[in-house]
Amino acid sequence: MADFPYRYKIEIDKPPRPRPPKQTAVVEQIGCTGCEACIAFCPVDCIEIVPGPVYADMHKLVEIDLERCIGCQLCARYCPWETIDMWAYDEGVAAAPEKTVRSLIYDYELDQMHPDAEADVESAA
């Protein structure tokens, strides 16, 4: 099983999945518009809305709870912006920080995150 590249996970009151899937979905947040289309298709409710950096309702993104994703591919198939890709499970867990600008679920090390994450942290401060 993959080592998760984050310091801690915010506990969300949702049941865990029984075992890791063969693949997992990873959002390339730099292209995400926060349209929430993917949320409607997720059968396990593992996609969360990430509030905007300055105003919660502006420039929202989505994030996938890697520990709950079952690898069904529905979010990737129906994302109108093609910003969700399916990865082999261990590779997806390792690649997620590089694709993440803002996280609601995980506390990633800033130096592992997408380069725009640093600008986001500064603009929110």
TIPAKOL-280606 format. One record per atom (N, C-alpha, C): residue number from 1; residue in three letters; atom name; x, y, z. Coordinates in nm, 2 decimals, decimal comma, always signed. Layout:
<atoms>
NUM/Ala/CA/X/Y/Z
...
</atoms>
This chain:
<atoms>
1/Met/N/+0,08/-0,12/+0,00
1/Met/CA/+0,00/+0,00/+0,00
1/Met/C/+0,09/+0,12/+0,00
2/Ala/N/+0,04/+0,23/-0,06
2/Ala/CA/+0,12/+0,35/-0,08
2/Ala/C/+0,14/+0,43/+0,05
3/Asp/N/+0,25/+0,49/+0,06
3/Asp/CA/+0,27/+0,59/+0,17
3/Asp/C/+0,21/+0,72/+0,13
4/Phe/N/+0,13/+0,78/+0,21
4/Phe/CA/+0,06/+0,90/+0,17
4/Phe/C/+0,16/+1,02/+0,20
5/Pro/N/+0,17/+1,11/+0,10
5/Pro/CA/+0,26/+1,22/+0,11
5/Pro/C/+0,21/+1,34/+0,19
6/Tyr/N/+0,13/+1,32/+0,29
6/Tyr/CA/+0,08/+1,44/+0,37
6/Tyr/C/+0,10/+1,42/+0,51
7/Arg/N/+0,10/+1,53/+0,58
7/Arg/CA/+0,13/+1,53/+0,73
7/Arg/C/+0,01/+1,47/+0,81
8/Tyr/N/-0,11/+1,51/+0,77
8/Tyr/CA/-0,23/+1,46/+0,83
8/Tyr/C/-0,35/+1,48/+0,74
9/Lys/N/-0,46/+1,41/+0,77
9/Lys/CA/-0,58/+1,41/+0,69
9/Lys/C/-0,69/+1,47/+0,78
10/Ile/N/-0,77/+1,56/+0,73
10/Ile/CA/-0,88/+1,61/+0,80
10/Ile/C/-0,99/+1,50/+0,80
11/Glu/N/-1,04/+1,46/+0,92
11/Glu/CA/-1,13/+1,35/+0,93
11/Glu/C/-1,27/+1,40/+0,88
12/Ile/N/-1,32/+1,32/+0,78
12/Ile/CA/-1,45/+1,35/+0,73
12/Ile/C/-1,54/+1,23/+0,76
13/Asp/N/-1,66/+1,26/+0,81
13/Asp/CA/-1,74/+1,16/+0,86
13/Asp/C/-1,81/+1,08/+0,75
14/Lys/N/-1,73/+0,99/+0,68
14/Lys/CA/-1,77/+0,91/+0,58
14/Lys/C/-1,71/+0,77/+0,59
15/Pro/N/-1,77/+0,67/+0,56
15/Pro/CA/-1,71/+0,53/+0,58
15/Pro/C/-1,59/+0,51/+0,49
16/Pro/N/-1,49/+0,43/+0,54
16/Pro/CA/-1,37/+0,40/+0,46
16/Pro/C/-1,41/+0,30/+0,36
17/Arg/N/-1,32/+0,29/+0,26
17/Arg/CA/-1,34/+0,18/+0,16
17/Arg/C/-1,28/+0,05/+0,21
18/Pro/N/-1,32/-0,06/+0,17
18/Pro/CA/-1,27/-0,19/+0,22
18/Pro/C/-1,13/-0,22/+0,19
19/Arg/N/-1,08/-0,18/+0,07
19/Arg/CA/-0,94/-0,21/+0,03
19/Arg/C/-0,90/-0,11/-0,08
20/Pro/N/-0,77/-0,09/-0,10
20/Pro/CA/-0,73/+0,00/-0,20
20/Pro/C/-0,77/-0,05/-0,34
21/Pro/N/-0,80/+0,05/-0,43
21/Pro/CA/-0,84/+0,01/-0,57
21/Pro/C/-0,71/-0,01/-0,65
22/Lys/N/-0,73/-0,06/-0,77
22/Lys/CA/-0,61/-0,07/-0,86
22/Lys/C/-0,57/+0,06/-0,92
23/Gln/N/-0,67/+0,15/-0,93
23/Gln/CA/-0,64/+0,29/-0,98
23/Gln/C/-0,71/+0,39/-0,89
24/Thr/N/-0,67/+0,51/-0,90
24/Thr/CA/-0,73/+0,62/-0,83
24/Thr/C/-0,74/+0,75/-0,92
25/Ala/N/-0,84/+0,83/-0,89
25/Ala/CA/-0,85/+0,95/-0,97
25/Ala/C/-0,77/+1,07/-0,90
26/Val/N/-0,71/+1,15/-0,98
26/Val/CA/-0,63/+1,26/-0,94
26/Val/C/-0,67/+1,38/-1,02
27/Val/N/-0,71/+1,49/-0,95
27/Val/CA/-0,75/+1,62/-1,01
27/Val/C/-0,63/+1,71/-1,04
28/Glu/N/-0,62/+1,75/-1,16
28/Glu/CA/-0,52/+1,85/-1,20
28/Glu/C/-0,59/+1,99/-1,17
29/Gln/N/-0,57/+2,03/-1,05
29/Gln/CA/-0,65/+2,15/-1,00
29/Gln/C/-0,62/+2,28/-1,08
30/Ile/N/-0,51/+2,29/-1,14
30/Ile/CA/-0,48/+2,41/-1,21
30/Ile/C/-0,58/+2,43/-1,33
31/Gly/N/-0,64/+2,32/-1,38
31/Gly/CA/-0,74/+2,34/-1,48
31/Gly/C/-0,88/+2,32/-1,43
32/Cys/N/-0,90/+2,29/-1,31
32/Cys/CA/-1,03/+2,27/-1,25
32/Cys/C/-1,11/+2,41/-1,24
33/Thr/N/-1,23/+2,41/-1,28
33/Thr/CA/-1,32/+2,53/-1,27
33/Thr/C/-1,41/+2,53/-1,15
34/Gly/N/-1,41/+2,41/-1,08
34/Gly/CA/-1,51/+2,40/-0,97
34/Gly/C/-1,65/+2,39/-1,01
35/Cys/N/-1,67/+2,33/-1,13
35/Cys/CA/-1,81/+2,32/-1,18
35/Cys/C/-1,89/+2,22/-1,10
36/Glu/N/-1,82/+2,13/-1,04
36/Glu/CA/-1,88/+2,02/-0,95
36/Glu/C/-1,96/+1,91/-1,03
37/Ala/N/-1,94/+1,90/-1,16
37/Ala/CA/-2,00/+1,80/-1,24
37/Ala/C/-1,96/+1,66/-1,19
38/Cys/N/-1,83/+1,65/-1,16
38/Cys/CA/-1,78/+1,52/-1,11
38/Cys/C/-1,85/+1,47/-0,99
39/Ile/N/-1,89/+1,56/-0,90
39/Ile/CA/-1,95/+1,52/-0,77
39/Ile/C/-2,07/+1,44/-0,79
40/Ala/N/-2,15/+1,48/-0,89
40/Ala/CA/-2,28/+1,41/-0,92
40/Ala/C/-2,26/+1,26/-0,96
41/Phe/N/-2,15/+1,23/-1,02
41/Phe/CA/-2,12/+1,09/-1,07
41/Phe/C/-2,05/+1,00/-0,97
42/Cys/N/-2,00/+1,06/-0,86
42/Cys/CA/-1,92/+0,98/-0,77
42/Cys/C/-2,01/+0,89/-0,68
43/Pro/N/-1,99/+0,75/-0,70
43/Pro/CA/-2,08/+0,67/-0,62
43/Pro/C/-2,05/+0,65/-0,47
44/Val/N/-1,93/+0,70/-0,43
44/Val/CA/-1,89/+0,68/-0,29
44/Val/C/-1,87/+0,82/-0,22
45/Asp/N/-1,91/+0,93/-0,29
45/Asp/CA/-1,90/+1,06/-0,23
45/Asp/C/-1,76/+1,09/-0,18
46/Cys/N/-1,66/+1,07/-0,26
46/Cys/CA/-1,52/+1,10/-0,22
46/Cys/C/-1,47/+1,23/-0,28
47/Ile/N/-1,55/+1,31/-0,35
47/Ile/CA/-1,50/+1,43/-0,40
47/Ile/C/-1,55/+1,55/-0,32
48/Glu/N/-1,46/+1,63/-0,27
48/Glu/CA/-1,49/+1,74/-0,19
48/Glu/C/-1,47/+1,87/-0,26
49/Ile/N/-1,55/+1,97/-0,22
49/Ile/CA/-1,53/+2,11/-0,28
49/Ile/C/-1,43/+2,18/-0,19
50/Val/N/-1,33/+2,24/-0,26
50/Val/CA/-1,22/+2,31/-0,19
50/Val/C/-1,26/+2,46/-0,20
51/Pro/N/-1,28/+2,53/-0,09
51/Pro/CA/-1,32/+2,68/-0,10
51/Pro/C/-1,21/+2,76/-0,17
52/Gly/N/-1,25/+2,87/-0,22
52/Gly/CA/-1,15/+2,96/-0,28
52/Gly/C/-1,05/+3,02/-0,18
53/Pro/N/-0,93/+3,07/-0,22
53/Pro/CA/-0,83/+3,11/-0,13
53/Pro/C/-0,87/+3,24/-0,06
54/Val/N/-0,94/+3,33/-0,12
54/Val/CA/-0,97/+3,46/-0,06
54/Val/C/-1,12/+3,46/-0,01
55/Tyr/N/-1,21/+3,43/-0,11
55/Tyr/CA/-1,35/+3,42/-0,08
55/Tyr/C/-1,40/+3,28/-0,10
56/Ala/N/-1,46/+3,22/+0,00
56/Ala/CA/-1,50/+3,07/-0,01
56/Ala/C/-1,58/+3,03/-0,13
57/Asp/N/-1,66/+3,12/-0,18
57/Asp/CA/-1,75/+3,09/-0,30
57/Asp/C/-1,69/+3,13/-0,43
58/Met/N/-1,57/+3,18/-0,44
58/Met/CA/-1,51/+3,22/-0,56
58/Met/C/-1,39/+3,14/-0,59
59/His/N/-1,38/+3,09/-0,71
59/His/CA/-1,27/+3,01/-0,76
59/His/C/-1,25/+2,88/-0,68
60/Lys/N/-1,36/+2,81/-0,66
60/Lys/CA/-1,36/+2,68/-0,59
60/Lys/C/-1,29/+2,58/-0,68
61/Leu/N/-1,24/+2,48/-0,62
61/Leu/CA/-1,18/+2,36/-0,69
61/Leu/C/-1,25/+2,24/-0,63
62/Val/N/-1,21/+2,12/-0,68
62/Val/CA/-1,25/+1,99/-0,62
62/Val/C/-1,13/+1,92/-0,59
63/Glu/N/-1,14/+1,83/-0,49
63/Glu/CA/-1,03/+1,74/-0,45
63/Glu/C/-1,09/+1,60/-0,42
64/Ile/N/-1,01/+1,50/-0,46
64/Ile/CA/-1,06/+1,36/-0,44
64/Ile/C/-0,99/+1,31/-0,31
65/Asp/N/-1,07/+1,25/-0,22
65/Asp/CA/-1,02/+1,18/-0,11
65/Asp/C/-0,96/+1,05/-0,15
66/Leu/N/-0,83/+1,04/-0,16
66/Leu/CA/-0,76/+0,93/-0,21
66/Leu/C/-0,78/+0,80/-0,13
67/Glu/N/-0,81/+0,82/+0,00
67/Glu/CA/-0,83/+0,70/+0,08
67/Glu/C/-0,97/+0,65/+0,07
68/Arg/N/-1,06/+0,72/-0,01
68/Arg/CA/-1,20/+0,67/-0,02
68/Arg/C/-1,23/+0,64/-0,17
69/Cys/N/-1,15/+0,69/-0,26
69/Cys/CA/-1,17/+0,66/-0,41
69/Cys/C/-1,17/+0,52/-0,43
70/Ile/N/-1,27/+0,47/-0,51
70/Ile/CA/-1,27/+0,33/-0,55
70/Ile/C/-1,22/+0,30/-0,69
71/Gly/N/-1,18/+0,40/-0,76
71/Gly/CA/-1,13/+0,39/-0,90
71/Gly/C/-1,23/+0,36/-1,00
72/Cys/N/-1,35/+0,40/-0,99
72/Cys/CA/-1,46/+0,37/-1,08
72/Cys/C/-1,45/+0,44/-1,22
73/Gln/N/-1,37/+0,55/-1,23
73/Gln/CA/-1,35/+0,63/-1,35
73/Gln/C/-1,46/+0,72/-1,39
74/Leu/N/-1,57/+0,72/-1,32
74/Leu/CA/-1,68/+0,81/-1,36
74/Leu/C/-1,65/+0,96/-1,36
75/Cys/N/-1,58/+1,00/-1,26
75/Cys/CA/-1,54/+1,14/-1,25
75/Cys/C/-1,46/+1,18/-1,37
76/Ala/N/-1,36/+1,10/-1,40
76/Ala/CA/-1,27/+1,13/-1,51
76/Ala/C/-1,35/+1,13/-1,64
77/Arg/N/-1,44/+1,04/-1,66
77/Arg/CA/-1,51/+1,02/-1,78
77/Arg/C/-1,61/+1,14/-1,80
78/Tyr/N/-1,66/+1,20/-1,70
78/Tyr/CA/-1,76/+1,30/-1,71
78/Tyr/C/-1,71/+1,44/-1,68
79/Cys/N/-1,59/+1,46/-1,65
79/Cys/CA/-1,53/+1,59/-1,62
79/Cys/C/-1,53/+1,67/-1,75
80/Pro/N/-1,61/+1,78/-1,76
80/Pro/CA/-1,62/+1,86/-1,89
80/Pro/C/-1,49/+1,93/-1,92
81/Trp/N/-1,40/+1,94/-1,83
81/Trp/CA/-1,27/+2,01/-1,85
81/Trp/C/-1,15/+1,92/-1,86
82/Glu/N/-1,18/+1,79/-1,85
82/Glu/CA/-1,07/+1,68/-1,87
82/Glu/C/-0,96/+1,71/-1,77
83/Thr/N/-0,99/+1,75/-1,65
83/Thr/CA/-0,88/+1,77/-1,55
83/Thr/C/-0,87/+1,66/-1,45
84/Ile/N/-0,94/+1,55/-1,46
84/Ile/CA/-0,93/+1,44/-1,37
84/Ile/C/-0,87/+1,32/-1,45
85/Asp/N/-0,76/+1,26/-1,40
85/Asp/CA/-0,70/+1,15/-1,47
85/Asp/C/-0,70/+1,03/-1,38
86/Met/N/-0,70/+0,91/-1,43
86/Met/CA/-0,69/+0,79/-1,36
86/Met/C/-0,54/+0,75/-1,36
87/Trp/N/-0,49/+0,71/-1,24
87/Trp/CA/-0,36/+0,67/-1,22
87/Trp/C/-0,36/+0,53/-1,15
88/Ala/N/-0,25/+0,46/-1,17
88/Ala/CA/-0,23/+0,34/-1,09
88/Ala/C/-0,23/+0,39/-0,95
89/Tyr/N/-0,28/+0,31/-0,85
89/Tyr/CA/-0,30/+0,36/-0,72
89/Tyr/C/-0,18/+0,42/-0,65
90/Asp/N/-0,07/+0,35/-0,65
90/Asp/CA/+0,05/+0,40/-0,58
90/Asp/C/+0,11/+0,53/-0,65
91/Glu/N/+0,10/+0,52/-0,79
91/Glu/CA/+0,15/+0,64/-0,86
91/Glu/C/+0,06/+0,76/-0,84
92/Gly/N/-0,07/+0,74/-0,84
92/Gly/CA/-0,16/+0,85/-0,81
92/Gly/C/-0,15/+0,92/-0,68
93/Val/N/-0,13/+0,83/-0,58
93/Val/CA/-0,10/+0,89/-0,44
93/Val/C/+0,02/+0,97/-0,44
94/Ala/N/+0,13/+0,93/-0,51
94/Ala/CA/+0,25/+1,00/-0,51
94/Ala/C/+0,24/+1,13/-0,60
95/Ala/N/+0,16/+1,12/-0,71
95/Ala/CA/+0,15/+1,24/-0,80
95/Ala/C/+0,05/+1,34/-0,75
96/Ala/N/-0,04/+1,31/-0,66
96/Ala/CA/-0,15/+1,40/-0,62
96/Ala/C/-0,10/+1,54/-0,57
97/Pro/N/+0,01/+1,54/-0,48
97/Pro/CA/+0,05/+1,67/-0,44
97/Pro/C/+0,10/+1,77/-0,55
98/Glu/N/+0,16/+1,71/-0,65
98/Glu/CA/+0,21/+1,79/-0,76
98/Glu/C/+0,09/+1,85/-0,84
99/Lys/N/-0,02/+1,79/-0,83
99/Lys/CA/-0,14/+1,84/-0,91
99/Lys/C/-0,23/+1,92/-0,82
100/Thr/N/-0,20/+1,93/-0,69
100/Thr/CA/-0,29/+2,00/-0,59
100/Thr/C/-0,24/+2,14/-0,57
101/Val/N/-0,33/+2,24/-0,59
101/Val/CA/-0,30/+2,38/-0,56
101/Val/C/-0,35/+2,41/-0,42
102/Arg/N/-0,47/+2,36/-0,38
102/Arg/CA/-0,53/+2,38/-0,25
102/Arg/C/-0,60/+2,25/-0,21
103/Ser/N/-0,58/+2,22/-0,08
103/Ser/CA/-0,64/+2,10/-0,03
103/Ser/C/-0,73/+2,13/+0,09
104/Leu/N/-0,84/+2,06/+0,09
104/Leu/CA/-0,93/+2,07/+0,21
104/Leu/C/-0,91/+1,94/+0,29
105/Ile/N/-0,87/+1,83/+0,23
105/Ile/CA/-0,87/+1,70/+0,30
105/Ile/C/-0,73/+1,68/+0,36
106/Tyr/N/-0,62/+1,71/+0,28
106/Tyr/CA/-0,49/+1,67/+0,32
106/Tyr/C/-0,40/+1,79/+0,35
107/Asp/N/-0,31/+1,78/+0,44
107/Asp/CA/-0,21/+1,88/+0,47
107/Asp/C/-0,08/+1,83/+0,41
108/Tyr/N/-0,05/+1,87/+0,28
108/Tyr/CA/+0,07/+1,83/+0,21
108/Tyr/C/+0,18/+1,92/+0,25
109/Glu/N/+0,30/+1,87/+0,24
109/Glu/CA/+0,42/+1,95/+0,25
109/Glu/C/+0,42/+2,05/+0,13
110/Leu/N/+0,44/+2,18/+0,16
110/Leu/CA/+0,43/+2,28/+0,06
110/Leu/C/+0,52/+2,26/-0,06
111/Asp/N/+0,64/+2,21/-0,03
111/Asp/CA/+0,74/+2,19/-0,14
111/Asp/C/+0,71/+2,07/-0,23
112/Gln/N/+0,61/+1,99/-0,19
112/Gln/CA/+0,56/+1,88/-0,28
112/Gln/C/+0,45/+1,92/-0,36
113/Met/N/+0,38/+2,03/-0,33
113/Met/CA/+0,26/+2,07/-0,40
113/Met/C/+0,29/+2,14/-0,53
114/His/N/+0,19/+2,16/-0,61
114/His/CA/+0,19/+2,23/-0,73
114/His/C/+0,26/+2,37/-0,71
115/Pro/N/+0,34/+2,42/-0,80
115/Pro/CA/+0,40/+2,55/-0,77
115/Pro/C/+0,31/+2,66/-0,75
116/Asp/N/+0,19/+2,66/-0,80
116/Asp/CA/+0,09/+2,76/-0,78
116/Asp/C/+0,03/+2,76/-0,63
117/Ala/N/+0,06/+2,65/-0,56
117/Ala/CA/+0,01/+2,64/-0,42
117/Ala/C/+0,08/+2,74/-0,34
118/Glu/N/+0,20/+2,77/-0,36
118/Glu/CA/+0,28/+2,87/-0,28
118/Glu/C/+0,22/+3,01/-0,30
119/Ala/N/+0,18/+3,04/-0,42
119/Ala/CA/+0,12/+3,17/-0,45
119/Ala/C/-0,01/+3,18/-0,39
120/Asp/N/-0,09/+3,07/-0,39
120/Asp/CA/-0,22/+3,06/-0,32
120/Asp/C/-0,21/+3,09/-0,17
121/Val/N/-0,11/+3,03/-0,11
121/Val/CA/-0,09/+3,05/+0,04
121/Val/C/-0,06/+3,19/+0,07
122/Glu/N/+0,03/+3,26/-0,02
122/Glu/CA/+0,06/+3,40/+0,00
122/Glu/C/-0,06/+3,49/-0,02
123/Ser/N/-0,14/+3,46/-0,12
123/Ser/CA/-0,26/+3,54/-0,15
123/Ser/C/-0,37/+3,53/-0,04
124/Ala/N/-0,37/+3,41/+0,02
124/Ala/CA/-0,47/+3,39/+0,13
124/Ala/C/-0,43/+3,46/+0,26
125/Ala/N/-0,30/+3,48/+0,28
125/Ala/CA/-0,25/+3,54/+0,40
125/Ala/C/-0,28/+3,68/+0,42
</atoms>
